[in-house]
C-alpha cells in the first residue's frame, strides 16, 4: 500500500516550505496539522483518506489543495475515488416512502406573459442587478427607480411609466437621514410609500438582516406593507450572511439567491440589487466584473452596468450587460443635478442632494464596448492633459517627455497619438522655430516639442 509521503521527508533547502493550510467545514475552521503530521510519518493513503472523509467535503477540498501544493496527486486521486464510492453507495440507497420529486407536465402549465416594471429592462417577479464602480451614481439610480414606482416619475427617452406601488429598501452603506432620504426627495419620490428595513429583530434583539436566514421576515414585511412593486437591496453583498456565506462560492451564492428569486416570483415584486465591480481592471466584460462570483449574474434575469461614457467625460452610461427577457440593445446616458431639498435649522445649512438627469436620446452601445472604449478614451485624455500641462512652461525634450509619460503609465504610442491630435510640432534642438509637421535647423541628437495651440 502506497503512503501519503516518504517518512521523514525534510522541509527546507530544495523543498517547498511546509504550507499553512486552512480548510472550512460546517463545524467551522480547522487546521490540518494532525493530517500533515501523518503525512510526514507516511500514514497509508486510505487510512488518512478515511479520517479526512469524516471532516466533510470542505476538508476534501483543503486536502486536495495541500496535495497540489506539493505535487502529490496520488493522494488526491485516492481521496476523489473514496468520495465517488460514497456517492455511489448513497445512490443505491432506496428512498423513504415520503420522499419524492416535485414534477409537472409541460402540458399542464399555463403560459403567461412577462409583466414589466420598467418595460424591456426590469420585470416584476424577477431578480435584477445594477453594477459598477463607486461614484457612478448607483444610489441615485436606485432613488430614481423608487421615485418612478411611488410617484409616477417619467422614464427617460419616452419609455413610459412604471406601475405604481410601494418600495421596500435595504440600505447598508449610506446614511438614511443625510443621504438616502435627501436623494429620494431630489428624485421626486413619495416618501410615504418607501419603507426601509434597518435590522432583523430576533428573540428581542436586533441584528443585521441576513438573506440566508431572514428571508421569511422580508416576505412578512412585503405582505404587511402591501402593494409592493419593488425591493431594493443596496448592496447585495452586505446582506448575504456574515460568517455563513462565502461571497466567492457559486454554490453559496446560489443557495441564497434561489430562495430570493422564488419569493420575488411568488409575490410578483421586482428585486433589484446593487453590486460593486470587482478589482479585475484588466477584464473588459461587464458580466465578469460583477462582484466575485458569476453566480450573481447567472441568477439575475437583468444586469445593467453603470460606466463612464467614452464619448463624454462628463456623462455616464446605464447599459445592458444581460437581459434574458428582452432584446434591449440601447443604453441610456445620464449626468447629475443638485437640488436643495430642505434646511437644517440646527446647523443653519441648506440640505442638498444629487439626482439623475437623463439625456433625451438613446445610445447605441454595448456594455463591453463602453468599457473598452472608456479605457482607450481615458488613456488618450490622460496623454493629452499630460502634454498640455507639460508644454505650457515651454518646449521640452522628446526623450524627457517619453520618460515622464512612461512613469505616469502612458504608452509611447498613446502619447504620440495625443501629440498629433493636439498639433504639437517637433524640431531639432538647434532650430529656432517650430513648424507643424516640418523640420528646420541642422541640430543633431535630442529633439524637443512645443505646443502650437492650447485651446483644444
C-alpha positions as CSV (number, residue, x, y, z in Angstrom):
1,X,0.0,0.0,0.0
2,X,1.4,3.4,-1.0
3,X,1.9,6.1,1.6
4,X,1.0,9.7,1.6
5,X,4.6,10.8,1.7
6,X,8.0,9.3,2.4
7,X,8.6,9.1,6.2
8,X,10.7,12.0,7.5
9,X,10.5,14.0,4.3
10,X,12.6,17.1,5.0
11,X,11.4,20.7,4.5
12,X,13.9,23.4,3.7
13,X,16.6,23.6,1.1
14,X,15.5,22.2,-2.2
15,X,12.0,21.6,-0.8
16,X,8.8,23.7,-0.7
17,X,8.2,25.2,2.7
18,X,5.6,23.4,4.8
19,X,2.4,25.2,3.9
20,X,-0.1,26.5,6.4
21,X,-3.4,25.3,5.0
22,X,-6.7,26.2,6.5
23,X,-9.9,24.4,5.4
24,X,-13.5,25.3,6.1
25,X,-16.2,22.9,7.2
26,X,-19.7,23.1,8.6
27,X,-18.2,22.9,12.1
28,X,-16.0,26.0,11.5
29,X,-12.4,26.4,10.6
30,X,-9.7,23.8,11.3
31,X,-6.1,23.3,10.7
32,X,-4.8,20.1,9.0
33,X,-1.8,20.0,11.3
34,X,-2.7,16.5,12.5
35,X,-3.1,15.2,9.0
36,X,0.2,16.9,8.0
37,X,1.9,15.0,10.8
38,X,0.5,11.8,9.4
39,X,1.6,12.9,6.0
40,X,5.2,13.2,7.2
41,X,5.1,9.9,9.0
42,X,3.9,8.0,6.0
43,X,0.4,7.0,7.1
44,X,-1.2,5.0,4.4
45,X,-3.4,7.0,2.0
46,X,-6.6,5.0,2.5
47,X,-6.4,5.4,6.3
48,X,-5.8,9.1,6.1
49,X,-8.5,9.5,3.5
50,X,-11.0,7.8,5.8
51,X,-10.1,10.2,8.6
52,X,-10.4,13.2,6.3
53,X,-13.7,11.9,4.9
54,X,-15.2,12.4,8.4
55,X,-14.5,16.1,8.2
56,X,-16.8,16.7,5.2
57,X,-16.5,17.9,1.6
58,X,-14.7,21.1,2.6
59,X,-12.0,19.0,4.2
60,X,-11.5,17.1,1.0
61,X,-11.1,20.4,-0.9
62,X,-8.4,21.6,1.6
63,X,-6.6,18.3,1.4
64,X,-6.7,18.3,-2.3
65,X,-5.2,21.8,-2.3
66,X,-2.5,20.6,0.1
67,X,-1.6,17.7,-2.2
68,X,-1.3,20.0,-5.3
69,X,1.0,22.4,-3.4
70,X,3.5,19.5,-3.0
71,X,2.7,17.8,-6.3
72,X,1.4,14.7,-4.7
73,X,-1.5,13.9,-6.9
74,X,-1.8,10.3,-5.9
75,X,-3.5,11.0,-2.6
76,X,-5.9,13.4,-4.3
77,X,-6.9,10.7,-6.7
78,X,-7.4,8.2,-3.9
79,X,-9.5,10.8,-2.0
80,X,-11.7,11.5,-5.0
81,X,-12.1,7.8,-5.5
82,X,-13.3,7.5,-1.9
83,X,-15.9,10.3,-2.5
84,X,-17.1,8.6,-5.7
85,X,-17.6,5.3,-3.8
86,X,-19.5,7.1,-1.0
87,X,-21.8,8.8,-3.5
88,X,-22.4,5.6,-5.4
89,X,-23.4,3.9,-2.1
90,X,-25.8,6.7,-1.3
91,X,-27.4,6.4,-4.8
92,X,-28.0,2.7,-4.2
93,X,-30.0,3.5,-1.0
94,X,-33.7,3.3,-1.5
95,X,-35.7,6.5,-0.7
96,X,-38.3,6.5,2.1
97,X,-41.9,6.3,1.2
98,X,-42.5,10.0,2.0
99,X,-39.6,11.1,-0.3
100,X,-40.3,12.0,-4.0
101,X,-39.5,14.6,-6.7
102,X,-41.8,17.5,-7.4
103,X,-42.8,17.2,-11.0
104,X,-45.1,18.9,-13.5
105,X,-46.1,18.0,-17.1
106,X,-45.5,20.8,-19.6
107,X,-49.0,20.2,-21.0
108,X,-50.5,21.2,-17.6
109,X,-48.7,24.5,-17.4
110,X,-50.5,27.7,-18.3
111,X,-48.3,30.1,-20.3
112,X,-48.2,33.8,-19.1
113,X,-46.6,36.9,-20.4
114,X,-43.8,38.9,-18.8
115,X,-45.1,41.7,-16.5
116,X,-42.7,44.6,-16.7
117,X,-41.7,47.1,-14.0
118,X,-39.6,49.1,-16.5
119,X,-40.6,47.9,-19.9
120,X,-37.9,45.9,-21.6
121,X,-35.5,46.4,-18.7
122,X,-36.7,45.1,-15.4
123,X,-39.5,42.7,-14.9
124,X,-41.8,42.1,-11.9
125,X,-41.2,38.8,-10.2
126,X,-37.6,38.7,-11.3
127,X,-34.2,39.4,-9.8
128,X,-32.0,42.1,-11.4
129,X,-28.7,43.8,-10.8
130,X,-27.2,47.2,-11.2
131,X,-23.4,47.0,-11.0
132,X,-20.5,49.4,-11.3
133,X,-17.6,51.1,-9.6
134,X,-18.0,53.6,-6.7
135,X,-19.1,57.1,-7.5
136,X,-21.0,56.1,-10.6
137,X,-24.5,57.1,-9.3
138,X,-25.8,53.6,-8.4
139,X,-27.5,55.0,-5.3
140,X,-29.1,57.9,-7.3
141,X,-30.4,55.5,-9.9
142,X,-32.0,53.5,-7.1
143,X,-33.6,56.7,-5.8
144,X,-34.9,57.3,-9.3
145,X,-36.4,53.9,-9.5
146,X,-38.1,54.4,-6.2
147,X,-39.5,57.8,-7.4
148,X,-40.7,56.2,-10.7
149,X,-42.6,53.5,-8.7
150,X,-44.0,55.6,-5.9
151,X,-44.7,58.9,-7.7
152,X,-45.0,58.1,-11.4
153,X,-41.8,60.0,-12.4
154,X,-41.5,59.6,-16.2
155,X,-38.9,57.2,-17.5
156,X,-36.2,58.5,-19.8
157,X,-36.3,58.7,-23.6
158,X,-40.0,58.3,-23.8
159,X,-40.0,54.8,-22.3
160,X,-43.2,55.5,-20.4
161,X,-44.0,55.0,-16.7
162,X,-43.7,52.2,-14.1
163,X,-46.8,50.7,-12.5
164,X,-47.4,52.4,-9.2
165,X,-46.7,50.7,-5.9
166,X,-44.7,50.7,-2.7
167,X,-41.0,50.2,-2.3
168,X,-39.0,48.2,0.3
169,X,-35.4,49.4,0.6
170,X,-32.5,47.6,2.4
171,X,-29.6,50.0,2.7
172,X,-26.2,49.2,4.3
173,X,-23.8,51.9,3.2
174,X,-25.4,55.3,3.1
175,X,-27.0,57.3,5.9
176,X,-30.7,57.3,5.7
177,X,-31.2,60.8,7.2
178,X,-28.4,62.7,5.5
179,X,-28.1,60.8,2.2
180,X,-30.8,58.4,1.1
181,X,-33.9,60.5,2.1
182,X,-32.5,63.7,0.5
183,X,-31.8,61.7,-2.7
184,X,-35.4,60.4,-2.6
185,X,-36.7,64.0,-2.3
186,X,-34.5,65.2,-5.1
187,X,-35.7,62.4,-7.3
188,X,-39.3,63.2,-6.6
189,X,-40.3,60.1,-4.7
190,X,-43.4,59.8,-2.5
191,X,-41.8,59.2,0.9
192,X,-44.9,57.7,2.4
193,X,-44.6,54.8,0.0
194,X,-41.0,53.9,0.8
195,X,-40.1,51.7,3.8
196,X,-36.6,51.0,5.0
197,X,-35.5,47.7,6.6
198,X,-32.8,48.6,9.2
199,X,-32.3,45.3,11.0
200,X,-33.8,42.0,11.9
201,X,-35.3,41.6,15.4
202,X,-34.8,38.0,16.6
203,X,-35.6,36.9,20.2
204,X,-35.9,40.5,21.3
205,X,-32.6,41.6,19.9
206,X,-31.8,43.5,16.7
207,X,-29.0,42.4,14.3
208,X,-28.1,42.8,10.7
209,X,-30.6,41.4,8.2
210,X,-29.3,38.2,6.5
211,X,-30.8,36.8,3.4
212,X,-29.6,33.4,4.3
213,X,-31.7,33.2,7.5
214,X,-34.2,36.2,7.4
215,X,-35.9,35.8,4.1
216,X,-39.2,34.9,5.8
217,X,-39.1,38.2,7.7
218,X,-38.6,40.1,4.4
219,X,-41.6,38.2,3.0
220,X,-43.7,39.2,6.0
221,X,-42.6,42.9,5.7
222,X,-43.6,42.9,2.0
223,X,-47.0,41.4,2.7
224,X,-47.6,43.7,5.6
225,X,-46.8,46.9,3.6
226,X,-48.9,45.7,0.7
227,X,-48.8,46.6,-3.0
228,X,-45.0,46.4,-3.0
229,X,-43.8,46.6,-6.6
230,X,-40.0,46.9,-5.9
231,X,-37.4,45.7,-3.4
232,X,-34.1,47.5,-3.5
233,X,-31.0,45.8,-1.9
234,X,-28.0,48.1,-1.6
235,X,-25.6,46.4,-1.8
236,X,-26.4,42.7,-2.1
237,X,-23.0,41.6,-0.7
238,X,-23.8,43.2,2.7
239,X,-26.9,41.0,3.3
240,X,-25.6,37.6,2.3
241,X,-25.0,36.5,5.9
242,X,-21.8,37.2,7.8
243,X,-19.9,34.1,8.6
244,X,-22.4,31.9,6.8
245,X,-21.9,32.5,3.1
246,X,-18.7,32.7,1.1
247,X,-19.2,35.5,-1.4
248,X,-16.8,33.9,-3.9
249,X,-18.5,30.5,-3.8
250,X,-21.0,29.9,-6.6
251,X,-22.7,27.2,-4.5
252,X,-23.1,29.5,-1.5
253,X,-24.4,32.4,-3.6
254,X,-26.9,30.3,-5.5
255,X,-28.2,28.8,-2.2
256,X,-29.0,32.4,-1.1
257,X,-30.3,33.9,-4.3
258,X,-32.5,30.9,-5.4
259,X,-35.0,31.4,-2.4
260,X,-34.9,35.2,-3.0
261,X,-35.8,34.6,-6.7
262,X,-38.6,32.2,-5.7
263,X,-40.0,34.8,-3.2
264,X,-39.9,37.5,-5.9
265,X,-41.9,35.4,-8.3
266,X,-44.4,34.3,-5.7
267,X,-45.1,37.8,-4.5
268,X,-44.7,39.4,-8.0
269,X,-42.2,42.0,-6.9
270,X,-39.1,43.1,-8.7
271,X,-36.0,42.7,-6.7
272,X,-33.2,45.0,-7.9
273,X,-29.9,44.7,-6.1
274,X,-26.8,46.9,-6.2
275,X,-23.5,45.2,-6.8
276,X,-19.9,46.5,-6.9
277,X,-17.4,45.7,-9.7
278,X,-14.5,43.5,-8.6
279,X,-10.9,44.6,-8.8
280,X,-10.2,42.9,-12.1
281,X,-9.4,46.1,-14.0
282,X,-7.9,44.2,-17.0
283,X,-11.2,42.4,-17.6
284,X,-13.4,44.3,-20.1
285,X,-16.5,42.1,-19.8
286,X,-19.1,43.7,-17.6
287,X,-20.5,40.4,-16.5
288,X,-17.1,39.2,-15.3
289,X,-16.7,42.4,-13.3
290,X,-19.8,41.9,-11.1
291,X,-18.7,41.0,-7.5
292,X,-16.6,38.0,-7.0
293,X,-18.8,35.2,-8.4
294,X,-20.6,34.5,-11.7
295,X,-23.5,33.2,-9.6
296,X,-24.8,36.7,-9.2
297,X,-25.2,37.3,-12.9
298,X,-26.4,33.7,-13.5
299,X,-29.2,34.2,-11.0
300,X,-30.2,37.7,-12.4
301,X,-32.5,38.0,-15.3
302,X,-31.4,41.5,-16.0
303,X,-27.9,43.0,-15.3
304,X,-27.1,46.7,-16.0
305,X,-23.7,48.3,-15.7
306,X,-23.0,51.9,-14.9
307,X,-19.8,53.0,-16.6
308,X,-18.1,56.2,-17.9
309,X,-19.2,57.4,-21.2
310,X,-16.3,57.0,-23.7
311,X,-17.7,59.9,-25.8
312,X,-18.3,62.4,-23.0
313,X,-16.1,62.6,-19.9
314,X,-18.9,64.4,-18.0
315,X,-21.5,61.7,-18.6
316,X,-22.2,58.1,-17.5
317,X,-23.9,55.2,-19.3
318,X,-26.6,52.9,-18.0
319,X,-26.1,50.0,-20.3
320,X,-27.3,46.4,-20.5
321,X,-24.9,43.6,-19.7
322,X,-27.5,40.9,-19.7
323,X,-31.3,40.7,-20.3
324,X,-32.8,37.3,-20.7
325,X,-36.4,38.5,-21.3
326,X,-36.0,41.3,-23.9
327,X,-33.6,42.4,-26.6
328,X,-33.0,45.9,-25.2
329,X,-29.9,46.9,-27.1
330,X,-29.9,50.6,-26.3
331,X,-28.1,52.3,-23.4
332,X,-29.1,55.5,-21.5
333,X,-26.8,58.4,-21.0
334,X,-27.1,60.4,-17.8
335,X,-25.5,63.1,-15.7
336,X,-26.2,64.6,-12.3
337,X,-28.0,67.6,-11.0
338,X,-28.1,69.0,-7.5
339,X,-31.2,70.3,-5.7
340,X,-31.8,72.0,-2.3
341,X,-34.3,69.7,-0.6
342,X,-34.5,71.2,2.9
343,X,-32.9,73.4,5.5
344,X,-31.2,72.2,8.7
345,X,-32.1,74.8,11.4
346,X,-29.7,73.3,13.9
347,X,-26.7,73.6,11.6
348,X,-28.2,76.5,9.7
349,X,-27.3,75.0,6.3
350,X,-29.2,74.0,3.2
351,X,-29.6,70.3,2.6
352,X,-28.6,69.5,-1.0
353,X,-28.8,66.2,-2.8
354,X,-27.8,64.9,-6.2
355,X,-30.3,63.4,-8.7
356,X,-30.1,61.7,-12.1
357,X,-30.5,63.8,-15.2
358,X,-31.3,61.5,-18.1
359,X,-30.3,62.6,-21.6
360,X,-33.1,62.6,-24.2
361,X,-31.6,60.2,-26.7
362,X,-30.7,56.5,-26.6
363,X,-27.1,55.4,-27.1
364,X,-26.3,52.5,-29.4
365,X,-23.5,50.8,-27.5
366,X,-23.0,47.6,-25.5
367,X,-21.5,47.3,-22.1
368,X,-18.3,45.7,-23.3
369,X,-17.9,48.3,-26.0
370,X,-18.4,51.1,-23.5
371,X,-15.9,49.6,-21.1
372,X,-13.3,49.1,-23.8
373,X,-13.9,52.5,-25.3
374,X,-13.7,54.1,-21.9
375,X,-10.3,52.7,-21.2
376,X,-9.0,53.9,-24.6
377,X,-10.6,57.3,-24.3
378,X,-9.3,57.7,-20.7
379,X,-5.8,56.9,-21.7
380,X,-5.9,59.3,-24.6
381,X,-7.4,62.0,-22.4
382,X,-4.7,61.5,-19.8
383,X,-2.0,61.7,-22.5
384,X,-3.5,65.0,-23.9
385,X,-3.7,66.5,-20.4
386,X,-0.1,65.4,-19.7
387,X,1.2,67.1,-22.8
388,X,-0.7,70.3,-22.4
389,X,0.3,70.6,-18.8
390,X,4.0,69.8,-19.5
391,X,4.3,72.1,-22.5
392,X,2.7,75.2,-21.1
393,X,6.0,76.0,-19.5
394,X,7.8,75.9,-22.8
395,X,9.4,73.4,-25.2
396,X,10.7,70.1,-23.7
397,X,12.9,67.3,-25.0
398,X,11.1,64.4,-26.6
399,X,13.2,61.9,-24.6
400,X,12.3,63.6,-21.4
401,X,8.6,63.6,-22.2
402,X,8.6,59.9,-23.1
403,X,10.3,59.0,-19.9
404,X,7.9,61.1,-17.8
405,X,4.9,59.7,-19.6
406,X,6.1,56.2,-19.0
407,X,6.3,56.9,-15.3
408,X,2.7,58.1,-15.5
409,X,1.6,54.9,-17.1
410,X,1.2,56.5,-20.6
411,X,2.4,54.4,-23.5
412,X,4.6,56.0,-26.1
413,X,2.1,55.2,-28.9
414,X,-0.7,56.8,-26.9
415,X,1.5,59.9,-26.3
416,X,2.3,60.2,-30.0
417,X,-1.4,60.0,-30.9
418,X,-2.1,62.8,-28.4
419,X,0.8,64.8,-29.8
420,X,-0.7,64.5,-33.3
421,X,-4.3,65.4,-32.1
422,X,-3.0,68.5,-30.3
423,X,-0.9,69.7,-33.2
424,X,2.3,69.6,-31.3
425,X,5.3,70.2,-33.6
426,X,8.7,68.6,-33.4
427,X,12.0,70.2,-34.4
428,X,15.8,69.7,-33.8
429,X,17.1,71.3,-30.7
430,X,19.3,73.7,-32.7
431,X,16.3,75.0,-34.7
432,X,14.8,78.4,-33.7
433,X,11.3,78.0,-34.9
434,X,8.5,75.4,-34.6
435,X,6.6,74.4,-37.7
436,X,3.9,71.7,-37.5
437,X,4.9,68.7,-39.5
438,X,8.1,70.3,-40.8
439,X,11.8,70.2,-39.7
440,X,14.1,73.2,-39.6
441,X,17.7,73.6,-38.5
442,X,20.6,71.3,-38.6
443,X,20.9,70.2,-35.0
444,X,21.6,66.6,-34.1
445,X,20.8,64.5,-31.0
446,X,17.8,65.2,-28.8
447,X,14.6,66.6,-30.1
448,X,12.1,69.0,-28.4
449,X,8.4,69.6,-28.7
450,X,6.4,72.8,-28.5
451,X,2.6,73.2,-28.5
452,X,1.2,75.2,-31.3
453,X,-2.1,75.7,-29.6
454,X,-3.6,75.2,-26.1
455,X,-7.2,75.9,-26.9
456,X,-8.2,72.3,-27.5
